[in-house]
Amino acid sequence: MTHYACLFEAKSIQEYILRSGRLRHIVGASELIDSLTGSMLDDVFRELKVKEAVNGEVRCSRRAGGAIYLFTDDQNKRDAFRDLWALVVRQYAPGLSFIMANGEGKNDFEAYTNAKEQLETMRNRQPAALPAGTPVTRYSSRTGLPASSRHSKLGLQDAASEQFGQDVFWKRGSLVQRFAPDSKSTDWPLELEYDPDGELGSVEFPFLADNRYLGLLHADGNGLGQVLINLTAYIKQHPKYFIAVFRGFSNAIQTATTDAAKTATAAVLKQARTPHINSNDGVYPARPIVLGGDDLTMLIRADLALPFAQEFLTAFELETEKQLKELRKPPYPQITALPEKLTAGAGIAFVKSSHPFYMTHHLTEGLAGFAKDCAKQHKINERIPPTVAFYRVTTASHGDYRDVREQELTFCGDPHPIITSLGAYGVDPQPSGLPALADVLALRDLFAQESVARGPARQLLTLIGQDVDDARRRYDRWREVMKNRDSATLNKIDDLLTKLCGKLKDDLPVSEAINKDDAHITPLADLATLLTLGKTPTPPANQPQETSNA
């Protein structure tokens, strides 16, 4: 009997969601993408009059994270799904890039292998963009894409933005309930600015007073590619378990990611909710964007981004251990290809709320990739430690994080350059070979004390990039003042800097040794970022806004 496969993968999901920049459109796009492999796929199966199950007439080894891997023994069912699904995606997610490939084989695994080869060759093919722009086409000012309609307030809109703005998507609330099951869509912000004429009373983002910084957080798992390679080798020996094992693994990772997000939400966001007339329990200071597979992307109030990342990364490791333990149970032969648990890495780009989010997405993914690469160099017994990297955007345009690190965070020294960021921080209480996130946060708390002037930290950062000799003189003077004012705190600062950088030079707060990049290192840029994003008391609910909404 011939088996047939149809593989579907959405491409550049985060970029697609963020490109409008309007929070309500981000919300609608997030809910739309979240529904693709859930309720929307179930609706397609109902229209085709087929039932999807592990051993059913239509089987899916994966239906999460914007990907669907479908198998059947009936070519007509496979082809009908392919045609209808492509039409549905183009209709409900206009402008979303995706790839599809078919395969055939003696069993599901062989059909998957053949289809996967085609899928790989299609990854680098750029599909035609529809609708196409012409010399007489008018374009949306937000996205630069061909306009399909005019909104009374927003002006010309492209097809995707028009779709995201529909009530059926931004009011859906399914994605946010996976972060906080007891929450409603109105418990999460819908606008970055207050809009008295907006629907639902315009639930605006609860910023801190005089601090409109947001963190764009992206996290994903470490070593999943190798795990899938190992599982593929296992399935070659046990092909009849292909659907069950791969679907089980996909569900295990999805469940672990969701449960970790719930844990972090309860630990960090729930306590920080802000009163609002349209919310019974207060508005969460965050907005989920993607939660699928091992991926998490969200907008979060800047002062909460690192605590949330720390809680999520810690919980992700615990939850994957729990889920993968269940997957090793019978009826399958022992799956030695599965690790005991998985870890994750995260990147956070801090931007002001007016900064274009689509420009920040690439930087955030670069930060996460940098953190994960650093972690791989310090794995112990095949465990890759969880790490996080962060950066505050201060320029109108920026490239990849590695370019930023080289061009904006590296300065000429004497004789070696100085890198003013430690890059990736380990989330473990005592990470091996990595600077600890807890130590740089403790350093921030010391510099936030009244007895320690914040100015010298920022001045040193500026002077290192301009005049190293002047930086030395300023640093020496600051130490003299601190010895007379609060020598105990100065000793604590020295201890933390030594833990973060190793032995320090006598004349500057930088490492005495040089790293693999032939440079001295210091956390001054990271410290300046943390001080800028420092937490201030949460303001009370805006009374004029409540009056206008009443």
VOFIRO-61832 format. One record per residue (C-alpha): x, y, z. Coordinates in Angstrom, 1 decimal, decimal comma. Layout:
# VOFIRO-61832
      px      py      pz
       X       Y       Z
...
***
This chain:
# VOFIRO-61832
      px      py      pz
     0,0     0,0     0,0
     1,3     3,5    -0,9
     1,3     6,1     1,8
     1,0     9,8     1,0
     2,3    12,9     2,8
     1,6    16,6     2,6
     4,0    18,9     4,6
     3,1    22,5     5,3
     5,3    25,1     7,1
     4,6    28,8     7,6
     7,6    31,1     7,2
     8,7    34,2     9,0
     5,7    34,1    11,4
     7,1    36,7    13,9
     7,9    39,2    11,1
     4,4    38,7     9,6
     2,7    39,4    12,9
     4,8    42,5    13,8
     5,1    44,3    10,5
     2,1    46,6    11,0
     3,4    47,9    14,3
    -0,1    48,6    15,7
    -0,7    46,6    18,8
    -4,3    45,7    17,8
    -3,1    44,3    14,5
    -0,4    42,4    16,4
    -3,1    40,9    18,6
    -5,3    39,9    15,7
    -2,3    38,4    13,7
    -1,2    36,4    16,8
    -4,7    35,0    17,3
    -5,0    34,2    13,6
    -1,7    32,3    13,5
    -2,5    30,5    16,7
    -5,8    29,3    15,2
    -4,2    28,0    12,0
    -3,1    24,6    13,4
    -6,0    24,5    15,8
    -9,6    25,4    15,2
    -9,0    26,4    11,6
    -7,4    23,1    10,7
   -10,2    21,2    12,5
   -12,7    23,2    10,3
   -10,9    22,1     7,2
   -11,0    18,4     8,2
   -14,8    18,7     8,8
   -15,3    20,2     5,4
   -13,3    17,4     3,9
   -15,4    14,9     6,0
   -12,3    13,2     7,4
   -11,2    12,4    10,9
    -7,7    13,1    12,1
    -6,1    10,7    14,6
    -2,8     9,0    15,3
    -4,1     5,8    13,6
    -6,9     7,4    11,6
    -7,6     7,8     7,9
    -5,8    11,1     8,1
    -2,8    11,3    10,5
    -0,6    14,3    11,6
     2,8    13,8    13,1
     2,9    17,5    13,8
     0,3    20,3    14,0
     1,9    23,1    16,0
     4,2    26,1    15,6
     2,8    27,0    12,2
     3,6    23,5    10,7
     1,4    20,6     9,7
     2,7    17,2     8,6
    -0,2    15,2     7,3
    -0,3    11,5     6,1
    -3,0     9,3     4,6
    -3,4     6,1     2,6
    -5,7     7,9     0,1
    -4,1    10,1    -2,5
    -7,4    11,9    -3,2
    -7,7    12,9     0,5
    -4,1    14,2     0,5
    -4,6    16,2    -2,7
    -8,0    17,6    -1,5
    -6,4    18,7     1,8
    -3,4    20,3    -0,1
    -5,7    22,3    -2,4
    -8,2    23,4     0,3
    -5,6    24,2     2,9
    -3,5    26,4     0,5
    -6,7    28,3    -0,4
    -7,7    28,7     3,3
    -4,3    30,1     4,3
    -4,2    32,6     1,5
    -7,8    33,7     2,3
    -7,5    34,0     6,1
    -3,8    34,9     6,3
    -3,1    37,1     3,3
     0,6    37,7     2,7
     1,8    34,9     4,9
     4,7    33,1     3,3
     4,4    29,3     3,4
     5,8    26,2     1,7
     4,1    22,9     0,9
     5,5    19,6    -0,4
     4,1    16,2    -1,2
     5,7    12,7    -0,8
     4,9     9,1    -1,3
     6,3     5,9     0,1
     5,8     2,4     1,3
     5,0     3,7     4,8
     4,4     7,1     6,5
     8,1     7,6     7,3
     9,2     7,0     3,8
     6,6     9,4     2,5
     7,7    11,9     5,0
    11,4    11,5     4,0
    10,6    12,1     0,3
     8,4    15,1     1,1
    11,0    16,6     3,5
    13,6    16,6     0,7
    11,3    18,7    -1,5
    10,4    21,0     1,5
    14,1    21,7     2,1
    14,7    22,7    -1,6
    11,7    25,1    -1,4
    12,9    27,0     1,7
    15,1    29,3    -0,3
    12,6    30,0    -3,0
    10,9    33,3    -2,7
     7,2    33,0    -3,6
     5,5    35,7    -5,6
     3,9    38,5    -3,5
     0,2    39,0    -4,0
    -1,4    41,4    -4,6
     1,4    42,8    -6,8
     2,2    46,5    -6,8
     1,9    48,4   -10,1
     2,8    52,0   -11,1
    -0,7    53,1   -10,2
    -1,0    51,1    -6,9
    -1,4    52,9    -3,6
     0,4    51,6    -0,6
    -0,2    51,3     3,1
     1,9    53,8     5,0
     2,4    51,4     7,9
     3,7    48,4     6,0
     4,6    49,7     2,5
     2,5    46,9     1,0
    -0,2    47,4    -1,7
    -3,4    48,8    -0,1
    -6,7    46,9    -0,3
    -9,0    49,2     1,7
    -9,2    52,5     3,4
    -9,9    52,7     7,2
   -11,7    55,8     8,6
    -8,9    56,3    11,2
    -5,9    54,3    10,0
    -6,0    55,3     6,3
    -4,9    52,9     3,6
    -4,5    49,3     4,8
    -3,0    46,3     3,1
    -4,9    43,0     3,0
    -3,2    41,5     6,0
    -3,7    44,5     8,3
    -7,4    44,6     7,2
    -7,8    41,0     8,2
    -6,0    41,4    11,5
    -8,3    44,3    12,5
   -11,5    42,1    12,3
   -13,2    41,5    15,6
   -13,2    37,7    15,1
    -9,4    37,6    15,6
    -8,4    40,3    18,1
   -11,4    39,5    20,3
   -10,7    35,8    20,2
    -8,5    35,6    23,3
    -7,4    32,0    22,8
    -3,7    32,7    22,8
    -3,7    34,7    26,0
    -5,7    32,0    27,8
    -2,8    29,7    27,3
    -0,7    32,1    29,4
    -3,4    32,7    32,0
    -6,4    30,3    31,7
    -8,7    32,4    33,9
    -8,0    35,6    31,9
   -10,2    37,3    29,4
    -9,2    39,2    26,2
    -9,9    42,5    27,9
    -7,4    41,6    30,7
    -4,6    42,1    28,1
    -3,7    45,4    26,4
    -5,0    46,1    22,9
    -3,4    49,5    22,3
    -0,1    51,2    23,1
    -1,8    54,6    23,3
    -5,1    55,5    24,9
    -7,9    55,8    22,3
   -11,2    57,0    23,8
   -13,1    56,1    20,6
   -11,6    52,6    20,5
   -13,7    49,5    20,9
   -13,8    47,7    24,3
   -12,8    51,0    26,0
    -9,3    50,7    24,4
    -7,4    48,6    26,9
    -4,1    50,4    26,7
    -0,7    49,1    27,7
     0,1    49,7    31,4
     3,5    51,4    31,2
     5,4    52,6    34,2
     5,4    56,3    34,8
     7,9    58,1    32,6
     9,2    54,8    31,2
     7,8    53,7    27,9
    10,3    50,9    27,2
     9,1    47,5    26,1
    11,0    44,3    25,9
    10,5    42,1    22,8
    11,3    38,7    24,2
    12,0    35,6    22,0
    12,9    32,2    23,4
    13,3    28,7    21,9
    14,8    25,4    22,8
    18,4    24,2    22,7
    19,4    21,2    20,7
    16,0    20,3    19,2
    17,6    19,8    15,8
    19,9    17,1    17,2
    17,0    15,5    19,0
    15,0    15,3    15,8
    18,0    13,7    14,0
    18,3    11,1    16,8
    14,5    10,4    16,6
    14,8    10,0    12,8
    17,5     7,4    13,3
    15,3     5,7    15,8
    12,3     5,6    13,5
    14,4     4,1    10,7
    14,6     1,0    13,0
    10,9     1,2    14,1
     9,0     2,9    11,2
     5,6     1,8    12,5
     6,0     4,1    15,4
     6,7     7,2    13,3
     3,4     9,1    13,7
     2,9     8,2    17,4
     6,5     9,1    18,4
     6,8    12,3    16,4
     3,3    13,5    17,3
     4,0    12,6    20,9
     7,3    14,6    20,9
     5,6    17,6    19,2
     2,8    17,6    21,8
     5,3    17,1    24,6
     7,3    20,2    23,6
     4,2    22,2    23,0
     2,8    21,3    26,4
     6,1    22,0    28,1
     6,4    25,4    26,5
     2,8    26,3    27,4
     3,1    25,2    31,0
     6,4    27,1    31,3
     4,6    30,2    30,0
     1,8    29,7    32,5
     4,3    29,4    35,4
     6,2    32,6    34,4
     2,9    34,5    33,9
     1,7    33,5    37,4
     5,1    34,3    39,0
     5,8    37,6    37,3
     2,9    39,1    35,3
     0,0    38,3    37,6
     1,3    40,3    40,5
     2,0    43,3    38,2
    -1,5    43,8    36,8
    -2,7    47,3    36,6
    -6,4    48,3    37,5
    -8,5    49,2    34,5
   -12,2    49,9    34,2
   -12,7    47,2    31,5
   -10,8    44,5    33,4
   -12,1    42,8    36,6
    -8,7    41,8    37,9
    -6,4    44,3    36,1
    -4,5    44,4    32,9
    -1,4    42,2    32,3
     1,7    44,3    31,4
     2,5    42,1    28,4
     1,1    40,9    25,1
     1,8    37,3    23,8
     2,7    37,1    20,1
     3,7    33,5    19,5
     3,5    30,4    21,6
     4,0    27,3    19,4
     6,4    24,3    19,5
     9,4    25,4    21,5
     9,0    29,1    20,5
     7,8    31,9    22,7
     7,6    35,5    21,5
     6,0    38,3    23,4
     5,9    42,1    24,2
     6,4    42,8    27,9
     7,0    45,8    30,1
    10,7    46,4    30,1
    11,3    46,0    33,9
     9,6    42,6    33,9
    11,2    41,1    30,8
    14,3    39,6    32,5
    12,4    38,2    35,5
     9,8    36,6    33,1
    12,6    35,2    30,9
    14,3    33,7    34,0
    11,1    32,1    35,3
    10,3    30,8    31,8
    13,7    29,3    31,1
    13,8    27,6    34,5
    10,3    26,2    34,2
    10,9    25,0    30,6
    13,6    22,7    31,7
    11,4    21,2    34,5
     8,4    20,8    32,2
    10,3    19,1    29,4
    11,7    16,7    31,9
     8,2    15,8    33,0
     6,8    15,5    29,4
     9,7    13,5    28,0
     9,5    11,1    30,9
     5,9    10,3    29,9
     7,0     9,8    26,2
     9,4     7,1    27,2
     6,7     4,9    28,6
     5,3     1,8    26,7
     4,1     0,8    24,1
     7,2     2,0    22,3
    10,5     0,2    22,4
    13,0     2,2    24,6
    13,6     5,6    23,0
    17,2     6,2    23,8
    17,2     9,1    21,2
    15,3    11,3    23,7
    17,3    13,4    26,3
    16,1    13,5    29,9
    15,2    17,2    29,5
    15,7    20,2    27,3
    16,8    23,8    28,0
    16,2    27,0    26,2
    17,8    30,3    25,4
    16,3    33,8    25,2
    17,0    37,2    23,7
    15,4    40,5    24,7
    15,6    43,7    22,7
    14,5    46,7    24,8
    12,9    49,4    22,6
    10,7    52,4    23,2
     7,0    51,8    22,3
     7,3    54,0    19,2
    10,1    51,9    17,7
     9,0    49,7    14,7
     8,6    46,2    16,1
     9,3    44,5    12,7
    12,8    46,0    12,8
    13,4    44,7    16,3
    12,4    41,1    15,6
    15,5    40,2    13,7
    17,7    41,7    16,5
    15,8    39,7    19,1
    16,3    36,4    17,3
    20,0    37,3    16,9
    20,2    37,9    20,7
    18,6    34,5    21,4
    20,9    32,8    18,8
    23,9    34,5    20,4
    22,9    33,3    23,9
    22,3    29,8    22,7
    25,7    29,7    20,9
    27,5    30,8    24,1
    25,6    28,2    26,1
    26,7    25,4    23,8
    30,4    26,2    24,6
    29,7    25,4    28,3
    27,5    22,3    28,3
    28,1    19,8    31,0
    27,1    16,1    30,5
    25,3    17,1    27,3
    23,2    19,7    29,2
    23,2    23,1    27,5
    22,7    25,7    30,3
    19,8    28,1    29,9
    21,0    31,6    28,9
    19,6    35,0    28,1
    21,1    38,0    26,2
    19,7    41,5    26,1
    20,4    44,9    24,5
    18,8    48,3    24,6
    18,2    49,9    21,2
    19,3    53,5    21,1
    19,6    54,1    17,4
    17,1    54,5    14,6
    18,3    51,5    12,7
    20,3    48,4    13,7
    21,5    45,2    12,2
    22,1    41,7    13,6
    23,3    41,5    17,2
    26,8    40,3    16,3
    27,2    43,5    14,2
    25,8    45,6    17,0
    28,3    44,0    19,4
    31,2    44,7    17,1
    30,1    48,2    16,1
    28,4    49,7    19,1
    29,7    47,8    22,1
    33,4    47,4    21,3
    35,8    50,3    21,8
    39,5    50,9    21,3
    41,5    50,2    24,5
    45,2    50,3    25,4
    46,4    48,1    23,8
    43,4    45,7    23,5
    39,8    46,7    22,7
    37,2    46,7    25,4
    33,8    45,0    24,9
    31,3    46,7    27,2
    28,7    43,9    27,4
    29,2    40,4    28,7
    26,7    39,1    26,1
    25,0    36,0    27,4
    24,2    35,4    31,0
    23,5    32,1    32,6
    20,1    31,6    34,4
    21,4    28,9    36,7
    22,2    30,1    40,2
    25,9    29,3    39,6
    26,4    28,8    35,9
    29,6    27,1    34,9
    31,8    29,3    32,7
    29,2    31,9    32,1
    28,4    35,2    34,0
    25,4    34,8    36,2
    22,2    36,8    35,5
    21,7    37,0    39,3
    25,1    38,8    39,7
    24,5    41,5    37,2
    21,0    42,1    38,7
    22,6    42,4    42,1
    25,2    44,8    40,7
    22,3    46,9    39,3
    20,6    47,0    42,8
    23,9    48,2    44,3
    24,2    51,1    41,8
    20,6    52,0    42,4
    21,3    52,8    46,1
    21,4    56,4    47,1
    25,0    56,1    48,3
    26,2    55,1    44,8
    26,0    57,7    42,1
    24,6    56,3    38,9
    26,4    58,9    36,8
    29,9    57,5    36,9
    28,8    54,2    35,4
    27,3    56,0    32,4
    30,2    58,4    32,2
    32,7    55,6    32,2
    30,8    53,9    29,4
    31,0    57,1    27,4
    34,6    57,9    28,2
    35,8    54,4    27,4
    34,6    55,0    23,8
    36,2    58,5    23,7
    39,2    58,9    26,0
    40,5    55,9    27,9
    42,9    58,0    29,9
    40,1    60,3    31,1
    38,1    57,3    32,0
    40,9    56,0    34,2
    41,1    59,4    36,0
    37,3    59,5    36,5
    37,2    55,9    37,7
    40,0    56,6    40,2
    38,3    59,7    41,6
    35,0    57,8    41,9
    36,7    55,1    43,9
    38,2    57,6    46,3
    34,8    59,2    46,9
    33,2    55,7    47,4
    35,8    54,6    49,9
    35,0    57,7    52,1
    31,2    57,5    51,5
    30,4    53,8    51,6
    33,4    51,4    51,5
    31,3    48,4    52,2
    29,2    48,9    49,1
    32,3    49,5    47,0
    33,7    46,1    48,2
    30,5    44,4    47,2
    30,7    46,1    43,8
    34,2    44,9    43,3
    33,3    41,4    44,4
    30,4    41,2    41,8
    32,5    42,7    39,0
    35,2    40,0    39,8
    32,6    37,2    39,7
    31,3    38,5    36,3
    34,6    39,3    34,6
    37,3    37,6    36,5
    40,3    39,5    38,0
    40,0    43,2    37,2
    42,5    45,7    36,0
    43,7    48,2    38,6
    42,8    51,3    36,6
    39,4    50,4    35,0
    36,5    48,1    35,9
    37,3    45,7    33,0
    38,8    42,2    33,0
    42,6    41,9    33,3
    42,5    38,9    30,9
    41,5    39,1    27,3
    38,8    36,9    25,9
    38,6    34,8    22,7
    38,0    38,1    20,8
    41,3    39,4    22,1
    39,5    42,1    24,1
    38,9    43,0    27,7
    35,3    42,7    28,9
    33,1    44,7    31,3
    29,3    44,7    32,0
    29,0    48,5    32,0
    26,7    48,7    28,9
    24,5    45,9    30,5
    24,5    47,8    33,8
    23,5    51,1    32,1
    20,6    49,3    30,4
    19,3    47,8    33,6
    19,5    51,1    35,4
    17,6    52,8    32,6
    14,9    50,2    32,8
    14,7    50,3    36,6
    11,4    49,7    38,2
     9,4    52,6    39,6
     6,1    52,4    41,5
     3,1    51,5    39,3
     0,9    54,5    38,7
    -2,8    54,4    39,7
    -5,5    53,9    37,2
    -6,0    57,0    34,9
    -9,1    58,6    36,3
    -9,9    60,8    33,2
    -9,7    57,7    31,0
   -12,1    55,8    33,2
   -14,5    58,7    33,1
   -14,4    58,9    29,3
   -15,1    55,2    29,1
   -17,9    55,1    31,5
***
